[in-house]
Every structure is written in structure tokens, then in C-alpha cells.
């Protein structure tokens, strides 16, 4: 099974982003736009894991000491890896220092399970689209540039989730396998 660890987003923020996705899709239907129901903040991509290894992953995540609730601000748009050769359209995720700390704790907890440590720095975001070509439609580029500071809302995150991703011709299908509560204040 193909696994990752993520934070979910609230229905209100999901609705704001669905409006944005419709606007962007009208500018350029070419990219593979993400279904708003699939939006999440990835804390750790695990990859393919055997059924036997799943219990070890669960046990490792149970030992992660999460922070208290995290206030997260969803704001702005951008392109990975850069504006000149874009491959991904993203919405920004800004949080307190506890957010990258949580991602780091999750990353460290999974090393004994044979899951490699992340090689890139944690960069929280919501993937909105994957581009087939690294050339952007100029109308889409303009929309992204004028939305660099657009706010989609704030939320408190109080749990993280172990998720399964099934890749299908119609797009990815995500299932929550287990949720892990944050510490209460």
C-alpha cells in the first residue's frame, strides 16, 4: 500500500480553495488539477509499504509526541520548483515552529521502519495542480502572480493522519487509516 502522513483541512478552507481551483481551471484546463476533496498538508510521504510493515509504521507514529494545537494560515499561490520551470501550482501553508517540528518528529520516528529520512527541507503547501509542460499559460501565470497574498483562511490543527493513496485513472483516492491526536492544552 502507498502511504503518507498528513494534516486535513477544514471544510471552510476546502470551499475557498474549490472556488480558486475553478477560477484557475477556467484560465487553463491543461494542468492536472487536484480534486478539492483530496487537498491536505503532507507531513511525510512514506511510499509503498507491505501489509506486514503497516503495523510497525502505526506503532512508530503512536510514539510521536505531537505539539498542542497548531494555528495554520492558508495564504498565497506559487510554483515549484520555480517560476521559470514550473511543475506544481501550490497554495501556501504558514504555521508556527511546531509545524516543521512535527514533520521532523514524524520523519525521525519512521527511520527504524526502514523509511528514509527526508532529504529536502520541509516546505508545507497544498498541491493544487501538476503541470504537464513547464511552460505556463500566460493567463494562468498572471492569475497566480496576482494571488500571491490571497488568503484562504486559518484553522487549528489538532490531529495528524496516516493516509493510504490508491492511484486510479480518475485520480488518487485517499483513505484515512488512523488519526493521531495532538496534546491538549
SULGI-V185506 format. One record per backbone hydrogen bond with DSSP energy under -0.5 kcal/mol. CO is the residue of the C=O (numbers start at 1). NH is the residue of the N-H. If there is no record, write none. Layout:
BEGIN
<<CO	NH> <CO	NH>>
END
This chain:
BEGIN
<<1	3> <1	49> <2	165> <3	46> <3	47> <4	163> <5	43> <5	44> <6	161> <7	41> <10	14> <11	15> <12	16> <13	17> <14	18> <15	19> <16	20> <17	21> <18	22> <19	23> <20	24> <21	25> <22	26> <23	27> <24	28> <31	33> <32	130> <35	38> <36	39> <40	42> <41	7> <44	5> <44	46> <47	3> <50	54> <51	55> <53	57> <54	58> <55	59> <56	60> <57	61> <58	62> <59	63> <60	63> <61	64> <64	66> <67	183> <70	72> <70	157> <71	96> <72	155> <73	75> <73	94> <74	152> <74	153> <76	92> <78	90> <80	87> <80	88> <87	131> <88	80> <89	128> <89	129> <90	78> <91	126> <92	75> <94	73> <96	99> <96	100> <97	101> <98	102> <99	103> <100	104> <101	105> <102	106> <103	107> <104	108> <105	109> <106	110> <107	110> <107	111> <108	111> <110	113> <110	115> <111	114> <114	116> <124	93> <125	42> <125	127> <126	91> <126	128> <128	34> <129	89> <130	32> <134	86> <134	136> <137	141> <138	142> <139	143> <140	144> <141	145> <142	146> <143	147> <144	147> <145	148> <147	150> <150	76> <153	74> <155	72> <155	157> <157	70> <158	182> <160	180> <161	6> <161	163> <162	177> <162	178> <163	4> <164	166> <164	175> <165	2> <165	167> <166	168> <166	173> <168	171> <171	168> <173	166> <175	164> <175	177> <178	162> <180	160>>
END
